[in-house]
Amino acid sequence: MIRFSKDIVPLGDLKKDPGRVVRHTTEAARPVLLTSRGRGVAVVQSVSAYEDAAEEREFMRAVVEGLSDLEAGRAVSLTEARRRLALK
């Protein structure tokens, strides 16, 4: 969650001291909202936070797809899945 009092940075500040902005994303474990003329233009976040969020989105998509398959009657038993995948 962005803390507006601490995590909004004018684009000019990023140009002046990019290292400070990058350190903030890592140390605070929150993204930084970059602004230009008072409007949000980009979000900077740590690589680990980006990877975590991407993994979570991928997992949630798989869950939604699985629930959709169940509702549509596209399901097989565990025994049948193991047989199809040649698992013991």
C-alpha positions as CSV (number, residue, x, y, z in Angstrom):
1,M,0.0,0.0,0.0
2,I,1.4,3.4,-1.0
3,R,1.8,5.9,1.9
4,F,1.0,9.2,0.2
5,S,3.0,11.2,2.7
6,K,6.2,9.1,2.0
7,D,5.9,7.3,-1.3
8,I,5.1,10.0,-3.8
9,V,8.1,11.4,-5.6
10,P,8.2,14.1,-8.3
11,L,9.9,12.9,-11.4
12,G,12.5,15.7,-11.0
13,D,13.6,14.1,-7.7
14,L,14.2,10.8,-9.5
15,K,16.4,12.6,-12.0
16,K,18.4,14.2,-9.2
17,D,18.9,11.2,-7.0
18,P,17.7,7.9,-8.5
19,G,19.6,5.8,-6.0
20,R,17.5,7.3,-3.1
21,V,14.3,6.4,-4.8
22,V,15.4,2.9,-5.6
23,R,16.7,2.4,-2.0
24,H,13.3,3.6,-0.7
25,T,11.4,0.9,-2.7
26,T,13.7,-1.8,-1.2
27,E,13.9,-0.5,2.4
28,A,10.2,0.5,2.7
29,A,9.0,-2.6,0.8
30,R,6.5,-0.4,-0.9
31,P,6.3,1.0,-4.4
32,V,7.0,4.7,-5.2
33,L,4.5,6.7,-7.3
34,L,6.3,9.1,-9.6
35,T,4.5,12.3,-10.5
36,S,4.9,14.9,-13.2
37,R,3.1,18.2,-12.7
38,G,1.1,16.7,-9.8
39,R,-0.1,13.7,-11.8
40,G,0.9,10.1,-11.4
41,V,3.0,8.9,-14.4
42,A,4.8,5.7,-13.2
43,V,5.3,3.3,-10.3
44,V,8.8,2.1,-9.2
45,Q,9.0,-1.0,-7.2
46,S,11.8,-3.5,-6.2
47,V,12.4,-6.5,-8.4
48,S,11.5,-8.9,-5.7
49,A,8.1,-7.1,-5.1
50,Y,7.4,-7.2,-8.8
51,E,8.2,-10.9,-9.0
52,D,6.1,-11.7,-6.0
53,A,3.1,-9.7,-7.5
54,A,3.6,-11.4,-10.9
55,E,3.6,-14.8,-9.3
56,E,0.5,-14.0,-7.2
57,R,-1.3,-12.8,-10.3
58,E,-0.4,-16.0,-12.2
59,F,-1.6,-18.2,-9.3
60,M,-4.9,-16.3,-9.1
61,R,-5.4,-16.7,-12.9
62,A,-4.9,-20.4,-12.6
63,V,-7.3,-20.6,-9.7
64,V,-10.0,-18.7,-11.6
65,E,-9.4,-20.9,-14.7
66,G,-9.7,-24.0,-12.5
67,L,-13.0,-22.8,-11.0
68,S,-14.3,-21.9,-14.4
69,D,-13.4,-25.4,-15.6
70,L,-15.2,-27.0,-12.6
71,E,-18.3,-24.9,-13.3
72,A,-18.3,-25.9,-16.9
73,G,-18.0,-29.6,-16.0
74,R,-14.5,-29.9,-17.3
75,A,-13.1,-31.9,-14.4
76,V,-11.5,-35.3,-14.0
77,S,-10.9,-37.4,-10.9
78,L,-7.5,-37.6,-9.3
79,T,-7.2,-41.2,-10.5
80,E,-8.0,-40.2,-14.1
81,A,-5.5,-37.3,-14.0
82,R,-2.8,-39.6,-12.7
83,R,-3.6,-42.1,-15.4
84,R,-3.5,-39.5,-18.2
85,L,-0.2,-38.1,-16.8
86,A,1.2,-41.6,-16.4
87,L,1.8,-41.0,-12.6
88,K,1.7,-43.6,-9.9
